[in-house]
């Protein structure tokens, strides 16, 4: 381990924000360490099967990592461009390899199955941290630290200040994959019953049919799948909560397989781990019900099978760290301009709810997000990025998407490089 304990940048958390930050730091010549608690990179994208990356207008600010990710994925058979020109349709299984390859190419050090267990600070500076895994416990010194853990675990160890502006949590989803589907048959069926292209789309891409569709129990839209869900409810194939949210996508370079962005976990007591465990068990039971419903209700699923259930839930929001600038929903609505923007986006305010007609999908014009909302209020050498960025609950519901998280990580890398040089 000689010379392995001093770095320019230490990044905690290997989701897309952390990978983007690590990739850009290393490419800029900074000695970089990425610490990840799992044995793979990608966070929700790979572990929670959160694909595709939602399309948004980035204005090409801090998108080098995303553009390189598209190139690497395309070269390794893990990407396709959908019919709406969205290049973010990835294969979540192969992305584990792609992320490894990208960080290996720029000589970024990685510690898997490792967590930060102790921090050493003086006034407003982090002096040292301790990283532990099943093989060792290692002190690490770094000039800068970046928390991209998704649950703000490093910032919590540091006793940082957090936002406390919303008591109701957005529900998580436990995604799953179904394989052995006759996609052509299912696509023909969807085209016959639904001509709303804002809900259902089918395209032939690289000689294969790809598609997406959705349904919720909210009355804000007329859903083509409504009668099928209501019939399944009357036949006891489904229970009421199964109707809350249903969304599916085909997957890049995975013929005959469909990814499902459902079911949502029920509302549970976030301070009670036993209640969370029961909510997870109930979600897996819902997956079995949903698959039986698919087989009984839709052409193309007769010979299908559940091929994967996500190893982790897809979290939409979590703890948010107080930073130098308190970013709020008003900054989005008023399109406030910033001297040092970290990203641009026009992704809508997307707030999920387990209550009927309480979910929000509010379209907005292009907005920016400042680097100051990624700089910790409590420590001069601590940055945050991803879902834990320094913003209020409603603005986080727009900023949490993967493309924005990647841009945050890249913006942090560029700012650190500027500070060091």
C-alpha positions in Angstrom: 0.0 0.0 0.0 3.0 2.3 -0.3 2.1 5.8 -1.5 -1.5 4.8 -1.6 -2.7 6.9 1.3 -2.3 10.4 0.0 -4.5 11.9 -2.6 -5.7 15.1 -4.2 -9.3 14.0 -4.1 -11.1 11.3 -2.3 -14.7 10.5 -3.5 -17.1 8.5 -1.3 -19.7 6.7 -3.3 -19.5 5.1 -6.8 -22.9 6.1 -8.2 -23.0 8.2 -11.4 -22.2 11.4 -9.6 -19.1 9.9 -8.0 -17.9 8.1 -11.1 -18.2 11.3 -13.1 -16.3 13.2 -10.5 -13.6 10.5 -10.2 -13.3 10.2 -14.0 -12.9 13.9 -14.6 -10.5 14.4 -11.6 -8.2 11.6 -12.8 -8.4 12.8 -16.4 -7.3 16.3 -15.2 -4.2 14.7 -13.6 -5.4 14.7 -10.0 -4.5 11.7 -7.8 -7.9 10.3 -7.2 -9.4 7.6 -5.0 -13.0 6.4 -5.3 -14.4 4.5 -2.3 -17.5 2.3 -2.9 -19.4 0.1 -0.4 -20.6 -2.4 -3.0 -18.4 -4.6 -5.3 -19.4 -2.8 -8.4 -19.9 0.8 -9.7 -23.0 2.5 -10.9 -25.2 2.9 -7.8 -28.9 3.0 -8.6 -28.1 2.8 -12.4 -26.7 -0.7 -12.1 -27.7 -1.9 -8.6 -31.3 -0.7 -8.8 -31.7 -1.2 -12.5 -32.5 2.5 -13.1 -32.5 2.8 -16.9 -32.8 4.6 -19.2 -31.3 7.9 -18.4 -34.0 10.5 -18.7 -33.7 13.0 -21.6 -33.1 16.6 -20.7 -31.5 19.7 -22.2 -28.0 20.0 -20.7 -26.8 22.8 -23.0 -23.6 20.7 -23.1 -22.4 22.1 -19.8 -20.3 19.6 -17.8 -21.3 16.7 -20.1 -17.9 15.3 -21.0 -18.4 12.3 -18.8 -21.9 11.6 -20.1 -20.7 11.9 -23.7 -17.7 9.6 -23.0 -20.0 7.1 -21.3 -22.2 7.0 -24.4 -19.1 6.3 -26.5 -17.7 3.6 -24.2 -21.1 1.9 -23.9 -21.7 1.9 -27.6 -18.3 0.4 -28.2 -19.1 -2.4 -25.7 -22.6 -3.2 -26.8 -24.3 -1.5 -23.9 -26.1 1.5 -25.5 -28.7 2.4 -28.0 -30.2 5.7 -29.1 -34.0 5.6 -28.8 -36.4 6.9 -31.4 -36.8 10.3 -29.6 -33.0 10.8 -29.9 -32.3 9.9 -26.3 -28.8 8.4 -26.2 -29.2 7.3 -22.6 -30.7 3.9 -23.2 -28.1 1.6 -21.5 -27.7 -2.0 -20.5 -27.5 -1.9 -16.6 -25.6 -5.2 -16.4 -22.9 -4.3 -18.9 -22.5 -0.8 -17.4 -20.7 -2.4 -14.4 -18.0 -3.4 -16.9 -18.1 -0.1 -18.7 -17.7 2.0 -15.6 -14.7 -0.1 -14.5 -13.1 0.3 -17.9 -13.6 4.1 -17.9 -12.0 4.6 -14.5 -9.2 2.1 -15.3 -8.4 4.1 -18.5 -7.7 7.3 -16.5 -5.8 5.5 -13.7 -8.2 6.2 -10.9 -7.7 4.2 -7.7 -10.8 2.3 -6.5 -11.6 0.5 -3.2 -14.6 -1.8 -3.4 -16.6 -3.1 -0.5 -15.2 -0.3 1.6 -16.6 2.4 3.7 -15.4 5.5 5.6 -15.6 4.6 9.3 -13.9 7.5 11.0 -13.2 11.2 10.2 -10.6 13.5 11.6 -11.3 17.2 11.4 -9.9 20.6 12.7 -12.2 23.6 12.6 -13.6 23.8 9.1 -11.2 21.3 7.5 -11.2 17.5 7.1 -7.6 16.4 7.8 -7.9 12.6 7.4 -10.4 9.7 7.1 -10.3 6.0 7.8 -11.5 3.6 5.2 -12.3 0.1 6.3 -13.2 -3.2 4.5 -12.8 -6.9 5.2 -9.1 -6.8 4.5 -7.8 -3.7 6.1 -8.4 -0.4 7.9 -6.5 2.3 6.1 -6.0 6.0 7.0 -6.3 8.3 3.9 -5.2 11.9 3.6 -6.6 14.0 0.9 -6.7 17.7 -0.1 -10.4 17.5 -1.0 -13.3 15.1 -0.2 -16.5 14.6 -2.1 -19.6 12.9 -0.7 -21.6 11.2 -3.5 -22.9 8.4 -1.3 -26.5 8.9 -2.1 -27.4 8.7 1.6 -24.9 11.4 2.7 -23.1 8.9 4.9 -19.8 10.8 4.9 -21.6 14.1 5.6 -23.4 12.5 8.5 -20.2 11.2 10.0 -19.0 14.8 9.8 -22.1 16.0 11.5 -22.9 18.4 8.7 -26.1 20.5 8.6 -29.0 19.1 6.6 -32.2 20.4 5.0 -35.3 19.6 7.0 -38.1 20.9 4.8 -40.2 17.9 4.1 -41.5 15.1 6.4 -43.1 13.0 3.6 -40.6 10.9 1.7 -41.1 10.0 -2.0 -41.6 6.3 -2.3 -38.8 4.1 -3.6 -39.2 1.6 -6.4 -37.9 -2.0 -6.5 -37.3 -2.6 -10.2 -37.2 -5.9 -11.9 -36.5 -7.5 -15.3 -38.7 -9.9 -17.3 -37.1 -12.0 -20.0 -38.4 -14.3 -22.7 -40.9 -11.7 -23.9 -42.0 -11.7 -27.5 -41.4 -8.0 -28.0 -42.8 -7.8 -31.5 -46.1 -9.3 -30.3 -46.3 -7.0 -27.4 -45.5 -3.9 -29.5 -48.2 -4.8 -32.0 -50.7 -5.0 -29.1 -49.6 -1.6 -27.7 -49.8 0.1 -31.0 -53.4 -1.1 -31.4 -54.7 0.1 -28.0 -52.7 3.3 -27.4 -52.0 6.1 -29.8 -50.9 8.6 -27.0 -47.2 9.0 -27.9 -46.6 10.9 -24.6 -47.3 7.5 -22.9 -46.6 4.7 -25.3 -43.8 4.6 -28.0 -42.5 1.8 -30.2 -39.5 2.1 -32.5 -37.5 -0.3 -34.7 -33.8 0.3 -33.8 -30.9 -1.8 -35.2 -33.5 -4.3 -36.5 -35.1 -4.8 -33.1 -38.3 -3.4 -31.7 -37.9 -1.1 -28.6 -40.8 0.3 -26.6 -42.0 2.1 -23.5 -45.4 2.5 -21.8 -46.9 3.4 -18.4 -50.0 3.5 -16.2 -50.8 5.0 -12.9 -54.0 5.1 -10.8 -54.0 8.9 -11.0 -57.0 10.4 -12.8 -54.9 13.2 -14.4 -54.6 11.2 -17.7 -56.6 8.7 -19.6 -54.6 5.5 -19.5 -55.0 2.9 -22.3 -54.0 0.1 -19.9 -56.6 1.2 -17.3 -59.2 -1.5 -18.2 -56.6 -4.3 -18.0 -55.5 -3.2 -14.5 -59.1 -2.8 -13.3 -60.0 -6.3 -14.7 -57.1 -7.9 -12.9 -58.1 -6.2 -9.7 -61.6 -7.6 -10.0 -60.1 -11.1 -10.7 -57.8 -10.8 -7.6 -54.7 -11.1 -9.8 -53.7 -7.7 -8.4 -54.4 -5.8 -5.2 -55.2 -2.1 -5.0 -51.7 -0.8 -4.3 -50.4 -2.6 -7.5 -52.3 0.0 -9.6 -50.4 2.9 -8.1 -47.5 3.0 -10.6 -46.5 0.9 -13.6 -43.8 1.8 -16.1 -41.7 -0.3 -18.5 -38.9 0.0 -21.0 -37.0 -2.4 -23.3 -33.2 -2.6 -22.6 -30.2 -1.9 -24.9 -28.7 -5.0 -26.4 -30.9 -7.3 -24.3 -33.4 -8.9 -26.8 -36.6 -10.2 -25.3 -36.1 -8.4 -21.9 -38.1 -5.6 -20.4 -37.2 -3.4 -17.4 -40.0 -2.4 -15.0 -39.9 0.8 -12.9 -42.2 -0.6 -10.3 -43.5 -1.6 -7.8 -43.2 1.3 -5.4 -42.5 0.4 -1.8 -45.4 1.3 0.5 -45.0 4.2 2.9 -43.0 2.9 5.9 -41.6 4.2 9.1 -38.1 5.4 8.1 -36.9 5.1 11.7 -38.0 1.5 12.0 -35.7 -1.0 10.1 -38.2 -3.8 10.7 -41.0 -1.9 8.9 -38.6 -1.3 6.0 -37.8 -5.0 5.8 -41.5 -5.8 5.7 -42.0 -3.2 3.0 -39.3 -4.8 0.9 -40.8 -8.3 1.3 -44.2 -6.9 0.2 -42.6 -5.3 -2.8 -41.1 -8.6 -3.9 -44.6 -10.2 -3.5 -46.0 -7.5 -5.7 -43.4 -8.4 -8.4 -44.7 -11.9 -8.5 -48.3 -10.6 -8.8 -47.4 -8.2 -11.6 -45.7 -10.9 -13.6 -48.7 -13.2 -13.3 -50.8 -10.3 -14.5 -48.5 -9.7 -17.5 -48.8 -13.3 -18.5 -52.6 -13.4 -18.2 -53.3 -10.0 -19.7 -50.8 -9.1 -22.5 -49.7 -10.9 -25.7 -46.0 -11.7 -25.7 -45.6 -12.7 -22.1 -46.8 -16.3 -22.3 -43.2 -17.8 -22.1 -41.7 -15.0 -20.0 -40.0 -15.2 -16.6 -38.6 -12.9 -14.0 -34.9 -12.8 -14.7 -33.7 -10.2 -12.1 -34.9 -8.3 -9.1 -32.9 -5.2 -8.2 -30.3 -5.7 -5.5 -31.3 -2.3 -4.0 -34.2 0.0 -4.1 -34.3 3.0 -6.4 -34.4 6.0 -4.0 -35.8 9.2 -5.4 -34.7 11.5 -2.5 -32.7 11.3 0.6 -30.8 13.5 3.1 -29.7 16.8 1.5 -26.7 18.7 2.7 -26.6 22.4 3.6 -24.2 24.2 1.2 -22.9 27.7 0.6 -26.0 28.5 -1.4 -29.5 27.3 -0.5 -31.1 26.4 -3.9 -34.9 26.4 -3.9 -37.8 25.8 -6.3 -38.0 29.5 -6.8 -34.6 29.4 -8.5 -36.0 27.0 -11.0 -39.3 28.8 -11.6 -37.7 32.2 -12.0 -34.8 30.7 -14.1 -32.3 32.4 -11.8 -28.9 33.0 -13.5 -25.7 32.1 -11.6 -22.1 33.2 -12.2 -20.8 29.6 -11.8 -23.4 27.2 -13.0 -22.7 23.5 -12.5 -25.4 22.3 -14.9 -28.4 23.2 -17.1 -31.5 21.1 -17.3 -35.2 21.4 -18.2 -36.2 18.1 -16.5 -39.6 18.6 -14.8 -40.4 18.7 -11.1 -41.3 15.0 -10.6 -42.6 14.2 -7.1 -44.0 10.7 -6.6 -46.6 9.8 -4.0 -48.3 6.7 -2.8 -51.6 8.6 -2.5 -54.0 8.8 -5.5 -53.7 12.0 -7.5 -51.0 13.4 -5.2 -48.0 12.8 -7.6 -46.6 15.9 -9.3 -45.1 16.2 -12.8 -44.7 20.0 -13.4 -43.0 21.1 -16.6 -40.5 23.9 -16.4 -38.3 26.0 -18.6 -34.5 25.6 -18.7 -32.8 26.3 -15.4 -29.3 26.3 -13.9 -27.8 25.0 -10.7 -24.7 26.7 -9.1 -21.5 25.2 -7.9 -22.0 26.9 -4.5 -24.8 24.4 -3.9 -22.3 21.6 -4.1 -19.8 23.1 -1.6 -20.4 22.2 2.0 -21.4 24.9 4.4 -19.5 23.3 7.2 -16.2 22.3 5.7 -14.0 24.1 3.3 -12.6 21.0 1.6 -15.9 19.1 1.3 -18.1 18.9 -1.7 -21.3 17.0 -2.3 -23.0 15.9 -5.5 -26.0 13.8 -6.7 -29.2 13.4 -4.8 -27.7 14.9 -1.6 -26.9 18.3 -3.2 -27.7 21.5 -1.4 -31.3 22.1 -2.5 -34.8 22.0 -1.1 -37.2 19.1 -1.5 -39.1 20.4 -4.6 -36.1 21.4 -6.6 -34.4 18.1 -5.8 -37.3 16.4 -7.5 -36.1 17.9 -10.7 -32.4 17.7 -10.1 -32.1 14.1 -9.0 -32.0 12.6 -12.5 -28.9 10.8 -13.7 -27.7 13.3 -16.3 -27.8 16.2 -13.8 -26.0 14.1 -11.2 -23.3 13.3 -13.7 -22.9 17.0 -14.5 -22.7 17.8 -10.7 -19.8 15.3 -10.3 -18.0 16.8 -13.3 -18.5 20.4 -12.1 -17.0 19.5 -8.7 -14.0 17.9 -10.4 -13.4 21.1 -12.5 -13.7 23.3 -9.4 -11.3 21.2 -7.4 -8.8 21.2 -10.2 -9.1 25.0 -10.4 -8.5 25.3 -6.7 -5.5 23.0 -6.7 -3.9 24.7 -9.7 
